[in-house]
Amino acid sequence: MRNLRVGVLVSHNGSNLRALHRSSLEPGARFEIAVVIGNNSEAAGLAYARANRIPTRHLSGATHPDPDALDDAIRAALVEHATEWVVTAGYMKKLGPRTRRQFDSRILNIHPAPLPRFGGIGMFGLRVHEAVLASGVGVTGPTVHLVDGDYDTGRVIAQREVPVLADDTAQTLAARVLEAEHVVLPLVVRQIAAGRRP
């Protein structure tokens, strides 16, 4: 049976890309990384992809100053590599309308806290975990959701619980949530590859 082809968009370290790639190499994964697109030419995620012979593209405001042209370039690169599903994994930009239409209901994002409570504009990085700690909740954890036209508003596909400890800082909480991201995101992609549509 043919593997599901997944395109991944990254901005920085690409730890979720690494987790996805490792999972794709396991027996029975039934998916492969078709292309990695980064908006930062120095992103460690792009370097990782190149080192593992995964096709890469640097597409950003530097390569395409016009937002519509950038949107179309991202869409075209995904199509060129026969991408079937897209994962934005630490990608710090909003996808444009052409790309969203091309892959309607087939774009996943991973967010490091429960949605919708801890999502929206400006909710990324340590800010998310600071908001979780300030709220006093006892449980947090990453959310996998479909991407739509706004920040963190798409349909929730999966969540994984991570307890908030009494002595947590934003940094310690972020580290534990990231470990959970590396479990839940590959699991969702494997389920999709096995034919269980979210």
Salt bridges, closest charged atoms under 4 A:
GLU26 OE1 - ARG190 NH1 2.96
GLU32 OE1 - ARG5 NH1 3.15
ASP68 OD1 - ARG98 NH1 3.95
ASP72 OD1 - ARG75 NE 3.01
GLU80 OE1 - ARG57 NH2 2.62
GLU84 OE1 - ARG2 NH1 3.00
ASP152 OD1 - HIS111 ND1 3.54
ASP152 OD1 - HIS145 NE2 3.74
ASP168 OD1 - ARG176 NH1 2.79
